Amino acid sequence: MSIRVGESAQAATFPKAAKKLLQNTQLRRNVRRATDTIRGKRAKVVDEMPDWQALRTAAQQIKKRTLRNLDSYLVQFEKACAEAGGKVHWARDADEANAIVVGIIQSHNQKEVIKVKTMTSDETRLNHALEAAGISPYETDLADLIIQLGNDKPSHIVVPALHKNKSEIRQIFMEQMGLKELGHAPEDLAGAARNFLRERFLRVKVGFSGANFAVAETGSVCVVESEGNGRMCVTLPDVLITMFGVEKIVPTFDDLEVFLQLLPRSATGERMNPYNSIWTGVTPGDGPKEFHVILLDNGRTKVLADEESRETLHCIRCAACLNACPVYRQTGGHAYGSIYSGPIGAILTPQLQGMQHSTTLPYASSLCGACYEVCPVKINIPEILIHLRRKIVESGGAALTERMGMAVAGYTLADSGRLGTAQKLVQLGRQPLDAIGLPGWSAARDLPEIPKQTFREWWKSSRGGK
């Protein structure tokens, strides 16, 4: 079985990647500026909602209920979608999903496809599969287009090109679009992208989309976005293919209402998304003539089976946790080695592709809890990080130095006499320790001051030697 998450099945070692990215001051400025802006907008629109906490709780309960009965809701969705004229495909992994997409496009003798909301296809590396089959994919989301034209990797879940500034984007557009002149204003860049994409919207016969949500009771699919490119992709082509993870199901339209209030406020600081596209099957004379849905597992049922980390599948991909995370705000998304970055990526990627490939990601956190505080569906990311760290240690995946250190600490702390001896040795060895350095301390900060007297010594002296 092939499970691909991002650029490779082997996530980059976070400490090494982060160390390199920390040296890129321009990238760090871009990330901090963008996340500061989004956080400020989010705080303002969330404060307007007197029932915000009640909405979070409602969303959490909907997700719990859905995951408890996911098999039933998926079958219900399949039945409703088929009755509306759609065709549902089930994909166990990335290779199977990609093969289905390639097969549908080739069955219509097409060589091009326009794409929108494609994070799930980034997870399966669909573009590589399409290009290998001689099919040209065109990303139509502005940020995704920037990434594709710049031969780059996404660094944020909602704003994939967040690490790029206007000057860098302008240079990419001029080089890749063959433009001799292009203004510096955001309107100029948006205009260039519009001209580049408009011809493709009108010409290409196959569209591909992901989905933010899918409604079980009606077989409907929902995409929310801010540019209108999504509306173009899901209405203009003759054939529409939609692929999403099985956890994107919500039971009813009433449930969808809750998430459509939470998602835009958490993701972009908007009261609602400018474009909310919801479609069900096919309608003669209106929209695509053929509609396919691919329900993707790709490791999700494995996550579902783990009760301690199951709530990872509650995620609605708003990226609020990224914008709040002090680690992400310093390194950006590329350090995570996956399409899913930030705190949610630190727990999702290891579970989807296997702990053995991502042993450093659960440690890419200070456990400050900021991610949990802003999560609109109340995913307790810090607790899941601790759960995954425990699994890494139990499987022998922890670093040798860490295992040795914990073994020594366990031996020392198990006996009061050994602990007392260790305290005296630490007092005597302060200067050598300063010179050698301790992992996690002296590399980035000074060692804490070691008192001249231990607590045991103080206790004994204060009680007259008793």
Buried (B, 14 or more C-beta within 10 A) or exposed (E): EBBBBBBEBBBBBBEEBBEEBBEBEEBBEBBEEBBEEBBEBBEEBBEEBEEBEEBBBBBBBBBBBBBEBBEEBBEBBBEBBBEBBBBBBBBBBBBBBBBBBBEBBEEEEBBBBBBBBBBBBBBBBBBEBBEEBEBBBBBBBBBBBBBBBBEBBBBBBBBBBBBBBEEBBBEBBBEBEEEEEBEEEEEBBEEBBBEBBEEBBEEBBBBBBBBBBBBBBBBBBBBBBBBEBBBBBBBBBBBBBBBBBBBBBBBEEEBBEBBBBBBBBBBBBBEEBEBBBBBBBBEEEEBBBBBBBBBBBBBBBEBBEBEEBBBBBBBBBBBBBBBBBEBBBBBBBBBBBBBBBBBBBBBBBBBBBBBEBBBBBBBBBEBBBBBBEBBBBBBBBBBBBBBBBEBBBEEEBBEEEBEEBEEEEEEBEEEEEEEBEBBEEEBEEEEEBEEEEEEEEBEEEEEEEEEEEBEEBEEEEEEEEE
